[in-house]
């Protein structure tokens, strides 16, 4: 008996809905009816303009040409994130897509760096990072494929207009047979025995049945929460920011190939340079600042003329108790919310899609599949949560109530253990499904002054001259960075400028 999934209904559009539609239509090869329901009356969040390197694999899997993508989305390139005023006022550091130095001995580069730094024979850790050496000069080119070359030691992602990306994916998905239906879902019918979703009804009376439903309805979680009452875990006690204001401003000459995150008294501000504008937003904790004050902070710290009024957003950081419940899979904001500090919003969509395709069900919906999906997604959410909380916890700031709260707040045991292990021994131990690897954790630990109390004891037994190696490496990356084209020049010469059409 044929038990294959024959009808998939995607509830909601935006980045999440159209990423799901594009990926499923590509993978299922027209052997399944895919219907996406969205309403033009319902706006999208639209803050997912900064990404991390896995987005390259998503586009490549779909066969999307990079030049076409950057041009269509008014995009730019991203080598990492600069954090300003996080560890303490007046201080900044860089979280790169790539490594600090490169391994040359059994002992980690950061151990040799710390020994040289404490002896006054090395400068800040960022100075030994190829990504930052290029980024601070506003230079960019794709990394070398030759592992022997210093230009192979970094990676990259994109900044882009999320609305334009959704439009690009819509064209892609509809060309592969996805059927878009305009309308608002006003009713969800459940099977009386199984509790599975059987159909959704729109405000014009039309009804759509499905075997598998993907909830991309945003914070509302219309299916996963509204219909199935799945429940939600609130992480506000660890991540106290609960509101944001977003506003575009005119572009400036400072067309940086990196995102900037600047900490303020009650939150932080993002800066994301696109070809046609700069995206800005103030993420803040409402118990510590009024909406009016938060808006003033945002508008007073723009690079150029504001192009619109600030758009408000309210959220609760956390996750659903289940991400896959019965025959509903929540992807995007319906699955949970991680504040955009480390640009993980679109990644979590991509990751949810990848896990769904790996564990794709038939109409029996074997719980073994959904249980594993939920296990992996839960761990991944918690790993990302820990990494973001790390930024708030590791601060020496005491100039405002928010930062005093963060410095003294209780944190998850898993994060407390990671901080303690690094502080004592400079160790970063890989964990299952940890999106952020050794260089990322190292960047934040050192960038926010969590220096190890001791250097790896193994270093005392090694004969390598780490200080000389660091000096040579810094010289090499500085020279390599100078040889790269400017960020804007690269986009123009590669035919990626939106001015081309």
Residue, then its C-alpha position, 0 to 999 in steps of 0.5 A: x500500500x502506498x504510504x508516501x506523502x502526497x500533499x504538503x501544506x506550508x502555512x506562511x511565506x516569508x524567508x522561512x516559507x519560501x526556503x522550505x518551499x524551494x528546498x522541498x520542491x527541489x528534493x521531492x522532484x514534482x512527486x508531491x503537491x506542495x501548497x504554500x499559503x500566505x497573506x499579503x496583509x500579514x507582514x514578515x519580521x524582515x530582520x534576517x539580513x545577516x547570515x553565517x557561512x552555511x547559507x552558501x551550501x543552501x544556495x548551492x544545493x538549490x543550484x542558485x548562482x552566487x552572482x545572480x543571488x547577490x544581485x537580486x537581493x542587493x547583497x554584500x559579503x560578510x567575513x564576521x561580526x565586530x562587537x563594540x562595547x560588549x566586554x567593556x566600554x571603548x573595547x571591540x573585538x571580531x568574531x571571524x568566519x575562519x581561524x586565528x592563525x593556523x595550526x603549526x604544532x600540537x599546542x593550540x595557536x591561542x596558547x602560544x599567542x597568550x604566552x607571547x601576549x603576556x610577555x609583551x611580544x604579541x598584539x591583540x588576538x584579532x591581529x592574527x586573523x585573516x578574516x579581520x585583516x581583510x575586513x578592517x580594510x574593507x577588502x573582500x574576495x572568496x577564500x583560496x581553495x589551496x589549503x597551503x595559502x593563507x587566503x584559505x583560512x577564512x570563510x564568508x557569508x552574506x548580508x542581503x534583503x530578506x524580502x528580496x531573497x524570499x521573492x527570489x526563492x518564490x520564483x524558484x519554487x513556483x517554477x518547480x511546481x509549488x502552488x501559492x495560495x493567497x489568504x489568511x488561515x482562520x481555522x485548523x481541522x484536527x482528526x478526532x482520533x489521532x489529533x493530526x491536522x487534516x486541513x486548514x480553512x482560509x478567510x474566503x472559505x477555501x479549505x486545503x487538506x494535507x498529509x504533512x503541514x509545515x508551520x512557517x506562520x512566525x511567532x503566532x505558531x498557528x498550527x504548532x501552538x494555536x492548534x496543537x498547544x505544544x507549549x513554549x520554553x521561555x529563556x528571557x531570564x538568560x536572554x533579557x532582550x525582548x523587543x527590537x526596532x528596525x530602520x533602514x538608513x542611507x548607505x555610506x562610504x563605509x561599505x564594510x564586509x562585516x556586521x557590526x554589533x554595538x552594545x548600548x546601555x539596555x541592549x545592542x544595535x546591529x549595522x548591516x550594509x547592503x548595496x542600496x541601504x544600511x540595515x539598522x536595529x536596536x535590540x533591547x530589554x524593555x524592563x530597562x528602557x522605554x520604547x521611546x528611549x530605545x528609539x532615540x538611541x537607535x536614531x541617534x546612532x545611524x550612519x546616514x539619513x533614516x529612510x523610514x520610521x523605526x518598525x517595532x518587534x516584540x519577542x520572547x526568546x526560547x523554543x517550542x517544547x516540540x518542533x515536530x508534533x504529530x504531522x506538523x513541523x515548525x520551522x522558522x519563528x514558529x519553532x522558537x526565537x533566538x535573538x539576532x546577535x549571531x545571525x542564526x535566524x536563517x540558519x535555523x530555518x536551513x537546519x530545520x529543513x535539512x533535518x526534515x529531509x534527512x528524517x522525511x516521513x511517510x504517512x505512518x509518521x513513525x515517532x522514531x523520526x519525529x523523536x530524533x528530529x526533536x532531539x537534534x533540534x532541541x540540542x542545537x537550540x540549546x547550544x546556540x542559546x549558550x553561545x549567545x548568553x556567553x556574550x551577555x555573561x562575560x562582561x565587565x560593564x557595570x554602567x547600567x542595570x542591564x549589564x549588572x543583571x547579566x554579569x550576575x545572572x545564573x546561567x545554564x550549567x552547560x555554559x557555566x562549565x564551558x566558561x570555567x573550563x576555558x578560564x582554568x585551562x583555555x580548553x574548548x571541548x567540542x559538543x554534539x551539534x554545536x554550530x559554533x566551533x573553536x574559533x567562535x568560542x575563542x573569539x568571544x572568550x578572549x574578546x570579552x576578557x575571559x583569559x585562561x589562568x594558565x597555558x596548556x601544560x603541554x606547551x612547556x614540553x614543546x620546542x616550537x618558537x611560537x612568538x616568531x611564528x606569530x610575528x611571521x604569520x601576522x606579516x603574511x596576512x597583512x600583505x595578503x589582505x592588501x592584495x585583495x580587492x575592495x569590497x565594492x570593487x569585487x561586487x562590481x567587477x564580479x557583475x553582482x551590482x544591483x545597478x546591473x538590473 
